[in-house]
Amino acid sequence: MVLLFFFVKVHEKRSHSHASDEEKKVTTRKHKAEAAPKKSKIANEGEDNDKVNGRSSVADVAAEFEKFCRETREHLSIKQMREILEANARDASIADEAVVPRCQDILFYGPVGDCPVCGGTLEFSGDGYHCQGAYSEWSSCVYSTRSPPRREEPINIPESIGKTPVYDLIEKHRDPKSRPKREIAVADKPFVGMMIALSGRLSRTHQYWKKKIEKYGGKVANSVIGATCLVVSPSERDRGGSSKVAEAVERGIPVVREAWLTDSIKENQAETLDAYDIASDIAVEGKGLALDQQDSSVVALETLTAELKVFGKRGVHIDSKLQNEGGKILEKDGILYNCALTVCDQGRNLNDFCIMQLIVARGNRLYLYYRKGKIGDSPRADDKLEEWENVNDAIREFAKLFEELTAGQFELWEREKKIHKKNMKFFPIDIDDGVEVRYGGLGLRQLGVAAAHSKLDPKVANLMKVLCSQEIYRYALVEMGYDSPEIPIGMVTDLHLRRCEETLKEFVEKLKSSTVTGNKADAFWADFTQRWFTLIPTTRPFPFKDYEELADQGASSYEAIRDINTASRLIGDMSGSTLDDPLFERYVKLNCSISPLEKEEDDYKMIVKYLDKTYDPVRIGDVSYGVSVENIFAVEASACPSLDDIKKLPNKVLLWCGTRSSNLLRHLQMGFLPSTCSLPVPGYMFGRAIVCSDAAAEATRYGFTAVDRPEGFLVLAVAALGEEIQEFSSPPEDTISLEEKGIGAKGLGKKKTDESEHFVWKDDIKVPCGKLIPSEHKESPLEYNEYAVYDPQQVSIRFLVAVKYEEQDVEYEAAELEIEQQPEG
């Protein structure tokens, strides 16, 4: 399960007291002791430069600046400091407490230049200078630096300052040549001196964390002996723990959740191990935090069981309590007065939502419900429920609030879907008129009854029960981080989905032609990040940084959300009685024939053989996972070409296709769709293609199962590759020509199936079933072969294979084996 985090550092606010008149002085702070700043690496490197300016060290400069600040605080008023800022073309309309450090900084070190990325203003805060400007209407600039550009020009000093006791001190720094360079010490790396052991299935691979730990000063230990701590998945506790966990507990070595690594890196200091202890499960910081600040297992439990608060355009928000009074969304002149707004701006630490509804309750009482808060922190959201006597007045107030939040007009948005995003403003999520599957799907208590009362074959009924349950869709949204209970992301309009897809494709095209590097490249990625998480709100925003993340958390997640929307529309509302066989009704809507194969049938045996031959055990930490077949279903989907049609086409191959369980209803009802975009990573390197593999091992990567949820599905489809097939051992440079010509493509992986074992199934359909062996393409980006087809009418889904992933024999470490093998007595 891949869960991503974005941690927000809470800064302590200091109170300020000021004189009552306009010429109030800045209060002088008294300290018990003035400790000399510690020398850092930067300080040592900067000594030579400071000596040139007559200063012995960075510490001396810091001490001089402290003295300068005391003097200016004592003898300059807030009004005079504002005048200095205005005289030097700096914003003086800021709060009093912000005026002082800004003024002192430019007087001592010189005027700060503009942001090199967006031209905005750079302001000092905590660990460096941060841009206050906007990169686009969707995002604030995220540029920051410890060494900002300084303008080589004299400071402009207002006449009123000439009469103050600090005039000579200020005059001393007017000349750019006399100014020192401000050096900001870099904090030590958080894992310096630590040996960190890893165990179990973490949200990121062990190799990923090894690189991160080493980058931040630590080392990864292969054994818990001598380790500072052992980092594990929270599921280890439920499973009883691995041998590493048992040994760590026995030796008194802390066993902590993965969040300890993430938090320590974010805060740039090693967090307290006790707060992340997996054994006692007590986390000081873990109580009352937003989801993006909690450990992934805590988040999963909260959101998996959380009730969806708004199921669709007609859904009355649960927390309004008006659904208990027969509440319904006001509908007038074809408009439903219900909207969801979001904004993600990482430069300003914003990841917020707002829900506004006009609700008509029993007795025709009209209410305006308003809810605003941080996505993933529903308990702290602000609620307001107001009763209105006049409908038109309530509508005007609703429209006014919408305009304040978005800078757009509500009626224009609802009727024409026209709105222009403004910086720091919310943007509407276009909710559709329907029921989201997290509300309308079968609940846990309904599952058994629904299957028992169905006229479908029992195996098919059980399959439909799984595909129509809330569970698989909740799990999918949790895994992707798009699981806010406030936003029904599984019930948005096709227009909203197209806007998301266009945003992704537009960014990919710009990215491929972009030549920007460094800070400008970071800003370019950050702008997309904030656009994306405004359109598809997440409980755990993070900055996109590379193609892999763009594929996994962008393109793949979008496709899953699109397919969940399809499932929501097919499933509808099944929250009522299940005695009228709702599973059969949904099966009919699929327009797809599904029939179970018996184990004695030749096709069943062939598929099991194909799976066994082309599967590689998945290794997570110290545990390997094998796969077994639970059921196999023959499929005849009306959206796909029939076997009679596809057998007329050339180069037919039976191939594996991996998919989330949450995507299956869409595949069965509408067939496969080509990939959303072209990216130089597995699954997307052939552009807008339908991608399959001859290795079951490759398909299982896309099953997204977990230790506590080992069931999944694989699809077997016949793909007609066409007369011409091009082979690639690296991403093709021109995928557009492949798409236009409809040429079949084969990506050559590091492993291939043994061709001597291949056979023909029927109707000249090849089955590349064979033992996985090393290929000659050792530098390929693909682990296994991939096949790409560009026309959906060249792919026919034939079988659905229900599988279960099971732990294979656990490997014991040498030290543990020696202990076990010692003779008794």
VOGU-3710 file (C-alpha; in Angstrom, 3 decimals, decimal comma):
1> mvllfffvkv> 0,000/0,000/0,000  1,519/3,336/-1,007  0,586/6,148/1,334  2,238/9,577/1,100  2,565/12,241/3,671  2,925/15,978/3,938  3,770/17,188/7,417  3,013/20,690/8,601  5,327/22,297/11,104  3,472/24,306/13,715
11> hekrshshas> 5,315/27,473/14,660  4,829/29,022/18,076  3,323/32,487/17,897  4,956/35,165/19,993  2,904/37,973/21,473  4,025/41,584/21,058  3,222/44,605/23,217  3,402/48,099/21,818  2,972/51,680/23,033  -0,412/53,282/22,541
21> deekkvttrk> 0,590/56,355/20,494  1,542/56,387/16,838  5,214/56,848/17,658  5,257/53,626/19,713  8,625/52,030/20,286  9,403/48,371/19,766  9,584/46,621/23,098  13,081/45,487/24,012  13,310/41,808/24,896  15,446/40,871/27,860
31> hkaeaapkks> 17,256/37,554/27,841  18,829/35,773/30,762  21,972/35,198/28,765  23,246/36,034/25,313  24,822/32,820/24,084  27,262/33,085/21,224  25,940/31,266/18,129  27,510/27,898/17,461  29,872/27,748/14,540  28,611/25,684/11,652
41> kianegednd> 30,273/24,410/8,545  28,959/27,452/6,720  30,407/29,689/9,401  33,873/28,236/8,913  33,614/28,539/5,145  32,568/32,167/5,464  35,369/33,304/7,790  37,753/34,281/5,010  35,154/36,497/3,377  34,368/38,163/6,681
51> kvngrssvad> 38,033/38,829/7,411  38,261/40,742/4,160  35,560/43,055/5,515  37,402/43,464/8,813  35,427/40,816/10,686  37,010/37,758/12,269  34,106/35,317/11,891  30,462/34,772/11,112  29,876/34,653/14,872  31,170/38,219/15,149
61> vaaefekfcr> 28,813/39,323/12,379  25,905/37,648/14,152  26,844/39,351/17,420  27,097/42,703/15,645  23,693/42,174/14,056  22,184/41,374/17,452  23,588/44,600/18,823  22,299/46,493/15,779  18,824/45,034/16,334  18,801/46,041/19,992
71> etrehlsikq> 19,779/49,595/19,145  17,218/49,997/16,356  14,456/48,462/18,470  15,294/50,914/21,226  15,463/54,083/19,162  13,205/53,623/16,122  9,417/53,562/16,188  7,231/51,309/14,092  6,196/54,337/12,040  9,815/55,217/11,272
81> mreileanar> 10,566/51,643/10,254  7,604/51,721/7,882  9,001/54,926/6,368  12,343/53,202/5,785  10,594/50,320/4,019  8,587/52,694/1,825  11,700/54,705/0,950  13,321/51,507/-0,302  10,320/50,259/-2,303  9,407/47,549/0,179
91> dasiadeavv> 5,875/46,630/1,240  5,137/48,556/4,448  1,490/47,499/4,794  2,396/44,398/6,788  1,688/43,782/10,471  3,779/45,558/13,106  5,590/42,405/14,185  6,692/41,777/10,588  7,919/45,360/10,039  10,761/45,128/12,545
101> prcqdilfyg> 12,763/42,134/11,206  12,195/43,193/7,590  13,504/46,687/8,243  16,487/45,520/10,314  17,467/42,993/7,644  17,696/45,535/4,811  19,398/48,191/7,001  22,177/45,841/8,079  22,612/43,455/5,131  21,153/45,533/2,284
111> pvgdcpvcgg> 17,960/45,423/0,207  16,946/41,912/-0,833  16,573/41,321/-4,562  13,532/39,804/-6,234  12,756/36,111/-6,470  14,674/34,679/-9,462  11,742/32,377/-10,270  8,680/34,623/-10,248  9,981/38,114/-9,435  8,157/38,166/-6,115
121> tlefsgdgyh> 9,365/39,516/-2,772  11,733/37,471/-0,630  11,178/37,603/3,123  13,211/36,053/5,925  11,413/33,462/8,040  12,961/30,885/10,353  15,390/28,898/8,220  15,816/31,213/5,235  14,271/33,609/2,756  10,958/32,552/1,218
131> cqgaysewss> 9,185/34,017/-1,791  5,883/35,752/-1,110  4,859/35,907/-4,770  2,555/33,833/-6,977  3,871/31,472/-9,642  0,461/31,214/-11,305  -3,204/31,599/-10,472  -3,063/28,037/-9,117  0,014/28,255/-6,936  2,202/30,415/-4,773
141> cvystrsppr> 5,897/30,410/-5,504  7,776/27,869/-3,381  11,274/29,311/-3,927  13,418/29,618/-0,807  17,106/30,259/-0,204  19,607/30,829/2,594  21,592/33,256/0,472  19,265/35,688/-1,326  20,410/38,175/-3,978  21,147/41,654/-2,568
151> reepinipes> 20,844/44,907/-4,448  24,150/46,701/-4,754  22,726/50,137/-4,048  22,786/52,535/-1,072  19,924/52,425/1,403  17,506/55,362/1,183  17,185/56,883/4,652  14,232/59,245/5,356  15,056/62,654/6,862  13,285/61,818/10,116
161> igktpvydli> 15,874/59,119/10,841  18,714/61,678/10,816  17,547/63,006/14,182  17,666/59,638/15,955  20,579/58,290/18,061  21,065/55,357/15,661  21,549/57,464/12,517  25,330/57,018/12,523  24,945/53,269/13,073  22,563/53,025/10,118
171> ekhrdpksrp> 24,731/55,291/7,955  27,643/52,921/8,536  25,802/50,246/6,511  24,549/52,419/3,654  27,509/51,641/1,435  27,094/48,193/-0,196  30,843/47,551/0,208  30,580/47,763/3,992  27,786/45,220/4,319  28,493/41,704/5,582
181> kreiavadkp> 26,956/38,645/3,991  24,240/36,978/6,028  25,061/33,345/6,723  22,305/31,034/7,940  23,526/27,857/9,553  22,328/24,580/8,071  20,870/22,192/10,602  22,647/18,863/11,099  21,292/15,884/9,186  18,689/14,098/11,356
191> fvgmmialsg> 20,112/10,549/11,167  23,807/11,313/11,760  25,390/8,509/13,794  22,335/6,233/13,571  22,112/2,625/12,383  18,521/2,017/11,244  17,108/-1,439/10,494  14,084/-1,981/8,223  11,557/-4,809/8,223  8,291/-5,745/6,521
201> rlsrthqywk> 6,228/-4,138/3,800  6,651/-0,399/4,138  4,821/2,249/2,118  8,046/2,770/0,157  10,581/0,144/-0,882  13,542/-0,677/1,351  15,843/0,619/-1,390  14,030/3,953/-1,369  14,439/4,316/2,399  18,067/3,188/2,254
211> kkiekyggkv> 18,850/6,095/-0,092  16,893/8,528/2,081  18,511/7,403/5,326  22,010/7,642/3,847  21,207/11,034/2,327  20,294/12,338/5,772  23,390/11,032/7,505  22,416/7,553/8,693  23,187/3,987/7,702  20,921/0,977/7,164
221> ansvigatcl> 21,668/-2,089/9,281  21,042/-5,570/7,899  20,567/-6,899/11,415  18,896/-5,418/14,488  22,054/-6,099/16,507  23,604/-2,719/17,175  20,756/-0,835/15,484  19,414/2,437/16,874  15,883/1,328/16,036  13,874/-0,998/13,799
231> vvspserdrg> 11,382/0,603/11,398  8,411/-1,600/10,480  4,975/-1,517/8,912  2,196/-1,197/11,520  0,693/-4,430/10,161  3,672/-6,268/11,692  2,015/-5,942/15,070  -1,219/-7,524/13,856  0,710/-10,379/12,238  2,672/-11,040/15,402
241> gsskvaeave> 5,864/-9,594/14,001  8,769/-11,047/12,035  11,921/-12,563/13,464  13,538/-9,126/13,361  10,726/-7,609/15,418  10,925/-10,385/18,003  14,694/-10,004/18,320  14,464/-6,209/18,592  11,889/-6,448/21,398  14,040/-9,020/23,194
251> rgipvvreaw> 17,120/-6,797/22,959  15,251/-3,656/24,008  15,733/-1,949/20,628  12,900/0,497/19,805  10,485/-0,761/17,126  8,887/2,252/15,470  6,413/3,090/12,736  7,546/4,270/9,326  6,187/7,734/10,110  9,245/8,293/12,331
261> ltdsikenqa> 11,425/8,415/9,213  9,082/10,762/7,377  8,633/13,114/10,330  12,329/13,250/11,145  13,208/14,188/7,568  10,461/16,793/7,435  11,471/18,412/10,722  15,193/17,958/9,964  15,745/16,408/13,363  15,392/12,909/14,744
271> etldaydias> 11,983/12,694/16,385  11,515/10,981/19,755  11,415/7,221/19,206  8,950/6,618/22,049  6,325/8,700/20,250  6,315/6,193/17,369  6,602/2,963/19,356  4,757/0,200/17,492  4,652/-2,140/20,462  2,690/0,109/22,808
281> diavegkgla> 1,069/2,008/19,933  1,227/5,205/21,985  2,159/8,297/20,005  2,219/11,641/21,811  1,843/13,567/18,569  -0,625/11,076/17,154  -3,708/12,299/18,968  -5,884/14,961/17,448  -3,721/15,461/14,343  -4,847/15,950/10,771
291> ldqqdssvva> -4,574/12,873/8,554  -1,523/14,193/6,723  0,325/14,295/10,047  -0,563/10,775/11,171  0,944/7,391/10,567  -0,422/5,604/7,494  -2,087/2,809/9,463  -3,970/5,290/11,647  -5,096/7,162/8,544  -6,229/3,950/6,871
301> letltaelkv> -8,328/2,921/9,849  -9,919/6,374/10,131  -10,820/6,849/6,491  -11,751/3,229/5,743  -14,414/3,362/8,435  -15,367/7,020/8,019  -18,858/7,724/6,762  -18,968/9,646/3,490  -20,438/13,001/4,475  -21,775/14,044/1,049
311> fgkrgvhids> -22,762/11,230/-1,358  -23,445/13,399/-4,413  -25,062/16,577/-5,711  -28,286/15,850/-3,814  -26,536/14,616/-0,683  -27,242/16,579/2,492  -24,085/16,848/4,596  -24,268/14,369/7,457  -22,924/16,820/10,030  -25,783/19,252/9,354
321> klqneggkil> -28,071/16,649/11,037  -30,846/17,806/8,702  -31,073/14,496/6,843  -32,829/13,249/9,981  -35,487/15,915/9,421  -36,162/14,993/5,817  -33,648/17,539/4,547  -33,162/17,922/0,801  -30,879/20,159/-1,261  -32,754/23,194/-2,559
331> ekdgilynca> -33,418/22,977/-6,291  -34,593/26,127/-8,042  -34,705/26,947/-11,746  -32,690/23,847/-12,555  -29,893/24,582/-10,081  -29,030/22,450/-7,067  -27,585/24,682/-4,337  -24,817/22,386/-3,210  -21,140/22,945/-3,959  -17,757/21,631/-2,813
341> ltvcdqgrnl> -14,704/23,890/-3,081  -11,033/23,083/-2,540  -7,667/24,812/-2,649  -4,153/23,381/-2,368  -1,353/25,922/-2,064  1,760/24,411/-0,542  3,584/27,734/-0,580  1,001/29,072/1,885  0,371/25,801/3,707  -3,187/25,525/2,382
351> ndfcimqliv> -5,011/22,269/1,722  -8,573/23,267/2,511  -12,133/22,418/1,579  -15,444/24,221/1,864  -18,942/22,767/1,565  -21,948/25,063/1,047  -25,543/23,832/0,899  -29,036/25,296/0,949  -31,204/22,650/2,618  -34,987/22,455/2,811
361> argnrlylyy> -36,021/20,527/5,919  -39,338/19,381/7,364  -41,953/22,112/7,440  -40,283/23,875/4,464  -37,706/25,419/6,769  -34,707/26,662/4,803  -31,142/26,451/6,101  -27,751/27,575/4,821  -25,082/25,059/5,852  -21,451/26,141/5,610
371> rkgkigdspr> -18,464/23,960/6,500  -14,825/24,893/6,006  -11,596/23,297/7,155  -8,408/21,438/6,330  -8,763/18,359/4,132  -8,131/15,372/6,356  -8,970/17,247/9,566  -12,758/17,118/9,610  -13,072/17,212/13,427  -11,603/20,725/13,457
381> addkleewen> -13,677/22,072/10,565  -15,817/25,141/11,203  -19,553/24,545/10,857  -22,298/27,135/10,529  -26,014/26,430/10,166  -28,339/29,392/9,661  -32,086/29,382/9,139  -33,494/31,742/6,485  -37,064/32,855/6,015  -36,758/34,154/2,464
391> vndairefak> -35,514/31,869/-0,332  -34,183/34,698/-2,509  -32,246/36,207/0,388  -30,701/32,832/1,155  -29,730/32,360/-2,497  -28,103/35,806/-2,585  -26,116/34,982/0,553  -25,082/31,641/-0,950  -23,904/33,339/-4,151  -22,072/35,999/-2,131
401> lfeeltagqf> -20,140/33,375/-0,150  -19,291/31,511/-3,360  -17,912/34,698/-4,921  -15,877/35,553/-1,812  -14,271/32,129/-1,840  -13,710/31,666/-5,583  -13,915/35,189/-7,102  -16,438/33,648/-9,524  -20,210/33,771/-10,008  -22,179/30,775/-8,772
411> elwerekkih> -24,947/30,827/-11,377  -22,470/31,223/-14,247  -20,536/28,275/-12,873  -23,595/26,070/-12,455  -25,165/26,854/-15,824  -22,127/27,184/-18,072  -19,313/25,720/-15,928  -17,299/28,861/-16,491  -14,909/30,056/-13,815  -11,373/31,413/-13,790
421> kknmkffpid> -9,065/30,283/-11,002  -7,647/33,144/-8,937  -4,560/32,986/-6,755  -5,241/31,840/-3,188  -8,915/31,289/-4,054  -10,924/28,076/-3,937  -11,948/26,143/-7,040  -15,178/24,107/-7,396  -15,211/20,320/-7,546  -17,999/19,581/-10,041
431> iddgvevryg> -20,049/16,992/-8,137  -22,470/14,931/-10,228  -26,077/14,029/-9,500  -25,730/10,466/-8,282  -24,576/8,319/-5,358  -20,892/7,725/-4,647  -19,967/4,068/-4,156  -18,555/4,646/-0,646  -22,179/5,373/0,298  -24,193/3,410/-2,263
441> glglrqlgva> -22,118/0,216/-2,398  -22,860/-2,835/-0,271  -21,869/-2,452/3,367  -20,246/-5,243/5,358  -23,543/-6,364/6,904  -25,223/-6,643/3,498  -22,614/-8,776/1,715  -23,687/-12,249/2,829  -27,413/-11,599/2,443  -26,988/-10,044/-1,024
451> aahskldpkv> -25,166/-13,105/-2,394  -27,488/-15,589/-0,683  -30,605/-14,078/-2,268  -29,222/-13,859/-5,806  -30,356/-15,984/-8,745  -26,815/-15,789/-10,157  -24,441/-18,739/-10,056  -23,012/-18,719/-6,488  -19,457/-18,053/-7,703  -20,609/-15,239/-9,985
461> anlmkvlcsq> -22,784/-13,855/-7,168  -19,759/-13,789/-4,872  -17,733/-12,024/-7,576  -20,462/-9,399/-8,053  -20,706/-9,041/-4,275  -17,017/-8,092/-4,150  -17,252/-5,712/-7,111  -20,355/-3,988/-5,692  -19,048/-3,630/-2,131  -17,869/-0,367/-0,599
471> eiyryalvem> -14,693/-2,028/0,658  -12,580/-2,297/-2,503  -13,300/1,318/-3,452  -12,558/2,613/0,033  -9,267/0,715/0,043  -8,319/2,070/-3,391  -8,985/5,684/-2,382  -7,093/5,225/0,902  -4,088/3,742/-0,911  -4,000/6,672/-3,305
481> gydspeipig> -4,657/9,291/-0,618  -7,823/10,617/-2,305  -10,064/9,456/0,513  -11,467/12,624/2,096  -14,927/11,855/3,543  -15,946/15,452/2,780  -15,500/15,235/-1,012  -17,323/12,553/-3,090  -14,462/12,232/-5,579  -16,074/9,016/-6,854
491> mvtdlhlrrc> -19,108/10,978/-8,080  -17,871/13,935/-10,126  -18,985/14,982/-13,589  -17,376/13,870/-16,826  -16,464/17,532/-17,340  -14,437/17,551/-14,127  -12,687/14,315/-15,085  -11,823/15,771/-18,495  -10,422/18,875/-16,813  -8,185/16,655/-14,658
501> eetlkefvek> -7,044/14,624/-17,651  -6,332/17,737/-19,719  -4,340/19,236/-16,836  -2,214/16,091/-16,615  -1,631/15,795/-20,363  -0,840/19,500/-20,707  1,767/19,260/-17,961  3,330/16,131/-19,479  3,710/17,836/-22,857  5,251/20,945/-21,274
511> lksstvtgnk> 7,536/18,767/-19,182  8,904/16,940/-22,215  9,818/20,186/-23,969  10,945/22,044/-20,848  14,575/23,094/-20,496  14,327/24,720/-17,055  16,543/23,399/-14,276  17,211/24,048/-10,612  14,811/26,314/-8,749  12,739/27,045/-11,839
521> adafwadftq> 12,233/23,332/-12,437  11,169/22,899/-8,795  8,635/25,704/-9,202  7,369/24,161/-12,453  6,690/20,839/-10,698  5,217/22,589/-7,654  2,744/24,475/-9,835  1,429/21,224/-11,293  1,303/19,655/-7,818  -0,921/22,413/-6,514
531> rwftlipttr> -3,169/22,386/-9,594  -3,552/18,630/-9,320  -4,397/18,510/-5,637  -6,866/21,358/-6,038  -8,724/19,438/-8,764  -8,377/16,040/-7,043  -8,087/16,839/-3,323  -5,936/14,572/-1,192  -5,591/14,045/2,537  -1,825/13,751/2,069
541> pfpfkdyeel> -0,459/16,273/-0,441  3,175/15,915/-1,463  5,329/17,537/-4,160  5,548/15,654/-7,470  9,205/15,467/-8,478  9,726/12,847/-11,187  8,122/10,722/-13,893  7,623/7,721/-11,595  5,538/9,738/-9,145  3,676/11,327/-12,024
551> adqgassyea> 2,780/7,854/-13,314  1,912/6,259/-9,967  0,214/9,143/-8,160  -0,946/11,133/-11,172  -1,887/9,117/-14,262  -2,616/5,786/-12,556  -4,577/7,450/-9,751  -6,594/9,505/-12,220  -7,496/6,355/-14,166  -8,553/4,630/-10,951
561> irdintasrl> -10,738/7,570/-9,902  -12,280/7,672/-13,383  -13,092/3,964/-13,108  -14,492/4,359/-9,593  -16,842/7,005/-10,982  -18,031/4,473/-13,564  -18,560/1,935/-10,772  -20,560/4,464/-8,734  -22,941/5,025/-11,627  -23,387/1,317/-12,287
571> igdmsgstld> -23,840/0,356/-8,628  -26,064/3,291/-7,674  -27,677/3,107/-4,244  -27,627/-0,393/-2,743  -27,914/0,827/0,841  -31,496/-0,464/1,140  -32,911/-3,974/1,188  -31,023/-6,722/-0,673  -33,963/-9,143/-0,886  -34,883/-8,000/-4,419
581> dplferyvkl> -31,576/-9,341/-5,820  -29,648/-6,119/-6,521  -26,591/-8,145/-7,607  -28,467/-9,641/-10,547  -29,721/-6,194/-11,526  -26,122/-4,835/-11,598  -24,935/-7,920/-13,470  -27,480/-7,227/-16,209  -26,323/-3,590/-16,425  -22,763/-4,850/-17,049
591> ncsispleke> -23,917/-6,295/-20,372  -21,225/-8,896/-19,942  -21,442/-12,682/-19,674  -19,427/-14,153/-16,783  -19,295/-17,896/-16,139  -17,041/-19,879/-13,778  -14,648/-22,506/-15,125  -14,418/-25,878/-13,464  -10,990/-27,098/-12,373  -11,257/-30,103/-14,691
601> eddykmivky> -11,615/-27,956/-17,808  -8,656/-27,620/-20,174  -8,802/-23,806/-20,130  -8,614/-23,802/-16,321  -5,555/-26,058/-16,356  -3,915/-24,002/-19,106  -4,385/-20,745/-17,167  -3,007/-22,218/-13,920  0,038/-23,451/-15,821  0,508/-20,040/-17,474
611> ldktydpvri> 0,328/-18,351/-14,069  2,724/-20,752/-12,345  5,302/-20,508/-15,120  5,368/-16,719/-15,440  5,035/-15,648/-11,798  7,954/-14,452/-9,687  7,428/-14,416/-5,903  7,071/-10,881/-4,586  9,548/-10,217/-1,801  8,638/-7,654/0,836
621> gdvsygvsve> 11,292/-7,268/3,494  12,082/-10,757/4,723  8,858/-12,361/3,464  8,137/-13,757/-0,016  4,623/-13,949/-1,396  3,419/-16,618/-3,757  0,105/-16,693/-5,599  -2,664/-19,257/-5,842  -5,792/-19,399/-7,994  -9,127/-19,087/-6,173
631> nifaveasac> -11,478/-19,015/-9,187  -11,354/-18,477/-12,933  -14,209/-16,913/-14,901  -14,731/-16,947/-18,652  -15,782/-13,495/-19,851  -17,657/-12,337/-22,935  -17,882/-8,536/-22,727  -20,101/-6,805/-25,276  -17,769/-3,786/-25,244  -14,888/-5,944/-26,505
641> pslddikklp> -14,590/-7,723/-29,847  -15,814/-11,302/-29,736  -13,471/-14,222/-30,117  -14,898/-14,785/-33,600  -14,021/-11,214/-34,560  -10,553/-11,124/-33,070  -9,484/-14,490/-34,470  -9,616/-12,887/-37,947  -6,822/-10,467/-36,963  -3,072/-11,235/-37,252
651> nkvllwcgtr> -0,556/-11,912/-34,471  -2,911/-12,869/-31,663  -1,411/-13,412/-28,199  -3,019/-14,316/-24,855  -1,566/-11,840/-22,335  -1,832/-10,830/-18,687  -3,285/-7,486/-17,618  -2,968/-6,193/-14,065  -5,608/-3,963/-12,503  -7,004/-2,726/-9,235
661> ssnllrhlqm> -10,148/-4,502/-8,110  -11,814/-1,084/-8,089  -11,232/-0,756/-11,857  -12,818/-4,056/-12,855  -16,452/-3,015/-13,262  -15,426/-0,405/-15,781  -13,274/-2,869/-17,734  -16,078/-5,432/-17,842  -18,724/-2,899/-18,858  -16,709/-0,742/-21,276
671> gflpstcslp> -13,559/-2,654/-22,132  -9,979/-1,450/-21,778  -9,102/2,181/-22,400  -5,664/3,315/-23,577  -3,315/4,889/-21,011  -3,987/8,533/-20,249  -0,606/9,847/-21,348  2,912/8,982/-22,450  5,630/8,785/-19,789  9,097/7,152/-19,925
681> vpgymfgrai> 8,213/4,575/-17,245  6,750/1,041/-17,347  3,062/1,000/-18,235  3,177/4,399/-19,959  6,286/4,358/-22,146  4,310/3,462/-25,293  1,976/6,446/-25,052  -1,798/6,141/-25,207  -1,807/2,372/-25,476  -3,396/-0,668/-23,862
691> vcsdaaaeat> -0,457/-2,422/-22,231  -0,278/-6,129/-21,318  2,498/-8,562/-20,450  3,456/-12,177/-21,022  4,500/-12,392/-17,356  1,942/-12,799/-14,594  4,644/-11,337/-12,350  4,280/-7,987/-14,129  0,476/-7,994/-13,933  0,471/-8,714/-10,194
701> rygftavdrp> 2,336/-5,445/-9,594  -0,851/-3,591/-10,405  -3,091/-5,587/-8,074  -2,495/-3,226/-5,094  -3,204/-5,816/-2,449  -1,850/-5,727/1,097  -0,827/-8,147/3,848  -4,245/-7,840/5,477  -6,079/-7,963/2,119  -4,384/-10,651/0,009
711> egflvlavaa> -7,133/-11,229/-2,600  -6,904/-9,722/-6,055  -7,681/-10,207/-9,737  -5,733/-10,693/-12,943  -7,184/-10,362/-16,434  -6,276/-12,518/-19,419  -6,981/-10,883/-22,765  -6,318/-11,734/-26,383  -4,394/-8,912/-28,059  -4,051/-8,755/-31,827
721> lgeeiqefss> -0,706/-7,026/-32,332  -1,164/-6,422/-36,075  0,923/-7,175/-39,143  3,858/-5,036/-37,998  5,392/-5,207/-34,517  8,207/-2,907/-33,421  10,476/-3,950/-30,556  12,029/-1,546/-28,045  14,586/-1,998/-25,269  14,208/1,648/-24,179
731> ppedtislee> 11,311/4,134/-24,247  10,441/5,053/-27,858  11,207/8,660/-28,743  8,079/9,095/-30,852  4,966/7,450/-29,440  2,624/9,657/-31,487  3,587/7,969/-34,754  2,986/4,565/-33,150  -0,460/5,724/-32,041  -1,325/7,183/-35,443
741> kgigakglgk> -0,168/4,142/-37,403  -1,610/1,699/-34,894  1,565/-0,373/-34,992  1,905/-3,028/-32,312  4,835/-2,512/-29,954  6,809/-4,870/-27,740  8,979/-3,660/-24,902  11,833/-6,051/-24,158  12,385/-6,604/-20,448  15,275/-7,867/-18,372
751> kktdesehfv> 13,431/-11,187/-18,124  11,562/-13,114/-20,800  9,575/-16,315/-21,014  11,349/-19,390/-22,376  10,219/-19,538/-26,011  10,795/-23,295/-26,202  7,785/-23,748/-23,905  5,367/-21,465/-25,817  2,282/-23,086/-27,361  -0,831/-22,272/-29,379
761> wkddikvpcg> -4,164/-22,212/-27,552  -6,889/-22,140/-30,216  -7,730/-20,172/-33,337  -4,007/-19,591/-33,826  -3,768/-17,657/-30,537  -0,249/-17,880/-29,098  0,349/-18,404/-25,392  3,869/-17,219/-24,392  3,873/-19,534/-21,396  7,353/-20,450/-20,257
771> klipsehkes> 9,753/-20,226/-17,375  11,053/-16,707/-16,735  14,711/-16,505/-17,742  17,209/-13,618/-18,076  17,133/-11,835/-21,437  19,953/-10,098/-23,282  18,435/-6,689/-22,441  20,013/-6,159/-19,033  19,786/-2,339/-19,260  16,096/-2,242/-20,142
781> pleyneyavy> 13,850/-0,093/-17,924  11,342/-2,969/-17,985  11,619/-5,976/-15,708  9,371/-8,082/-17,963  8,144/-7,860/-21,565  5,295/-5,446/-22,302  3,013/-5,440/-25,344  1,205/-2,302/-26,540  -1,946/-2,119/-28,688  -3,515/1,228/-29,662
791> dpqqvsirfl> -6,982/0,204/-30,841  -9,369/-1,103/-28,122  -11,029/-3,240/-30,816  -7,818/-5,257/-31,014  -8,087/-6,423/-27,398  -10,671/-8,872/-26,085  -11,019/-9,721/-22,387  -11,367/-13,516/-22,142  -10,766/-14,542/-18,527  -10,886/-13,077/-15,041
801> vavkyeeqdv> -8,599/-14,849/-12,580  -9,266/-14,459/-8,864  -6,008/-14,958/-6,972  -4,719/-14,919/-3,433  -1,238/-13,874/-2,362  0,207/-16,040/0,390  3,344/-15,914/2,480  5,923/-18,468/1,510  8,467/-19,901/3,939  9,949/-17,161/6,096
811> eyeaaeleie> 13,738/-16,961/6,017  15,482/-16,955/9,367  18,657/-15,052/10,003  21,871/-16,991/10,677  22,077/-15,901/14,330  18,555/-17,137/14,992  19,193/-20,465/13,256  22,290/-21,043/15,396  20,261/-20,493/18,555  17,526/-22,887/17,377
821> qqpeg> 20,033/-25,580/16,379  21,890/-25,625/19,705  21,395/-28,977/21,504  19,373/-29,009/24,689  21,095/-29,156/28,059
//
